[in-house]
Amino acid sequence: MGNKTLVILGSNRKNSLTESITRKALLQTEFDMIDLLDHKIAHYNYDGHYPADDEFEAIISKALPYDNIIFATPVYWYSMSGVMKVFFDRLTDLITIKKDLGRGLRGKSASMIAVGADPTIPDGFEVPFKHTAAYLGIQYKGCTYYATEPRNV
């Protein structure tokens, strides 16, 4: 794939503001996108047995040819979205039962696009991204945060 970029979108709804902002932000960049809502990803479990229709391993296999991975997520309650959290929890499989896939991520770069209503990104928001990347041997290149208009509750 050369230097092509893969976006892993973790919004909890289709045609979301996060997707729209991500596409605009990457207008000058060639990229492919995996929308986690289009895939069945079981929650992490310690025994490593997942339903036959679980697609986590297939998503990681699709990501391996890319040099750059961008995680795009809205900010929900000062953290990544639930669908992105389930995906991140499953990365545990890459250091336990699917080490070959995990090793395939070494040397890649990753960054993040976050979209939220607060004027600045919440304290500590990047911690799971930075530490997960370091643990997997991925170079973390930082976060771009897009603040939206706060909604009236």
C-alpha positions as CSV (number, residue, x, y, z in Angstrom):
1,M,0.0,0.0,0.0
2,G,3.0,2.3,0.1
3,N,2.4,5.2,2.4
4,K,-1.4,4.9,2.2
5,T,-3.5,5.7,5.2
6,L,-6.2,3.7,6.8
7,V,-8.9,5.4,9.0
8,I,-10.6,3.3,11.6
9,L,-13.8,5.1,12.3
10,G,-15.4,4.6,15.8
11,S,-18.5,6.7,15.7
12,N,-21.7,5.2,17.2
13,R,-23.9,6.3,14.2
14,K,-23.7,6.3,10.5
15,N,-22.9,9.5,8.6
16,S,-21.7,11.1,11.8
17,L,-20.1,14.4,12.4
18,T,-16.9,12.6,13.2
19,E,-16.9,10.9,9.8
20,S,-17.7,14.2,8.1
21,I,-14.9,16.1,9.9
22,T,-12.5,13.2,9.3
23,R,-13.2,13.2,5.5
24,K,-12.8,17.0,5.4
25,A,-9.6,16.9,7.4
26,L,-8.1,14.3,5.0
27,L,-9.3,15.9,1.8
28,Q,-5.7,16.1,0.5
29,T,-4.8,12.6,1.7
30,E,-5.4,9.3,0.0
31,F,-7.0,7.0,2.5
32,D,-9.4,4.0,3.0
33,M,-11.8,3.8,5.9
34,I,-13.1,1.0,8.0
35,D,-16.3,2.0,9.8
36,L,-16.5,-0.2,12.9
37,L,-20.3,-0.1,12.8
38,D,-20.1,-2.2,9.6
39,H,-18.4,-5.0,11.5
40,K,-19.3,-7.4,14.2
41,I,-16.7,-7.2,17.0
42,A,-17.3,-9.3,20.1
43,H,-16.3,-7.9,23.5
44,Y,-12.9,-9.1,24.7
45,N,-13.0,-12.2,26.8
46,Y,-10.2,-13.9,28.7
47,D,-10.6,-17.3,27.1
48,G,-10.2,-16.0,23.5
49,H,-13.2,-17.8,22.2
50,Y,-15.4,-15.6,20.0
51,P,-18.5,-16.2,17.8
52,A,-17.9,-17.4,14.3
53,D,-19.1,-14.1,12.9
54,D,-16.6,-12.0,14.8
55,E,-14.6,-9.8,12.4
56,F,-11.9,-8.4,14.7
57,E,-9.2,-10.5,13.2
58,A,-10.3,-9.7,9.6
59,I,-10.1,-6.0,10.4
60,I,-6.6,-6.3,11.7
61,S,-5.6,-8.3,8.7
62,K,-7.0,-5.6,6.4
63,A,-5.0,-3.0,8.4
64,L,-1.6,-4.7,8.1
65,P,-0.7,-3.5,4.6
66,Y,-1.1,0.2,5.7
67,D,1.8,2.2,7.0
68,N,-0.4,4.9,8.7
69,I,-3.5,4.3,10.8
70,I,-5.8,7.0,12.0
71,F,-8.3,6.3,14.7
72,A,-11.3,8.7,14.4
73,T,-13.6,8.9,17.4
74,P,-16.1,11.3,19.0
75,V,-15.5,12.2,22.6
76,Y,-18.1,10.5,24.8
77,W,-18.0,11.2,28.5
78,Y,-14.3,12.3,28.2
79,S,-13.2,9.1,26.5
80,M,-13.3,7.3,23.2
81,S,-16.6,6.0,21.9
82,G,-17.9,2.6,23.0
83,V,-17.4,1.0,19.7
84,M,-13.8,2.2,19.6
85,K,-13.3,1.0,23.2
86,V,-14.5,-2.5,22.3
87,F,-12.0,-2.5,19.4
88,F,-9.2,-1.3,21.6
89,D,-10.0,-4.0,24.2
90,R,-9.7,-6.6,21.5
91,L,-6.2,-5.5,20.8
92,T,-5.3,-7.6,23.8
93,D,-5.8,-10.6,21.5
94,L,-2.7,-9.3,19.6
95,I,-0.4,-9.8,22.5
96,T,-1.9,-13.1,23.7
97,I,-3.6,-15.4,21.2
98,K,-2.9,-13.6,17.9
99,K,0.7,-12.5,18.4
100,D,1.6,-13.0,14.7
101,L,-1.0,-10.3,13.8
102,G,0.2,-8.1,16.6
103,R,3.8,-8.3,15.4
104,G,2.6,-7.2,12.0
105,L,1.7,-3.8,13.4
106,R,5.2,-3.0,14.6
107,G,6.8,0.0,12.8
108,K,3.5,1.5,11.7
109,S,2.5,5.0,12.7
110,A,-0.8,5.9,14.2
111,S,-2.6,9.1,15.0
112,M,-6.0,10.2,16.1
113,I,-8.8,12.5,15.1
114,A,-11.1,13.3,18.0
115,V,-14.3,15.3,17.8
116,G,-16.1,16.8,20.8
117,A,-18.2,19.6,22.2
118,D,-15.6,20.9,24.7
119,P,-13.3,23.7,23.6
120,T,-10.2,21.5,24.2
121,I,-9.6,17.8,24.4
122,P,-10.3,16.3,27.8
123,D,-7.3,15.7,30.1
124,G,-5.9,12.2,29.6
125,F,-7.9,11.5,26.5
126,E,-4.9,10.4,24.5
127,V,-3.4,8.1,27.2
128,P,-5.0,4.9,25.9
129,F,-3.9,5.7,22.3
130,K,-0.3,6.6,23.3
131,H,0.3,3.7,25.6
132,T,-1.4,1.1,23.3
133,A,0.7,2.3,20.4
134,A,3.9,2.1,22.4
135,Y,3.0,-1.4,23.6
136,L,2.4,-2.7,20.1
137,G,5.5,-1.0,18.7
138,I,3.5,1.6,16.7
139,Q,4.8,5.2,16.5
140,Y,2.1,7.5,17.9
141,K,2.1,10.8,16.0
142,G,-0.5,12.6,18.1
143,C,-4.1,13.8,18.0
144,T,-6.0,16.4,16.1
145,Y,-9.0,17.6,18.0
146,Y,-12.0,19.3,16.4
147,A,-14.3,21.2,18.8
148,T,-17.9,21.5,17.8
149,E,-20.6,23.8,19.0
150,P,-21.9,22.6,22.4
151,R,-25.4,21.4,22.2
152,N,-28.1,22.6,24.5
153,V,-29.3,19.9,26.9
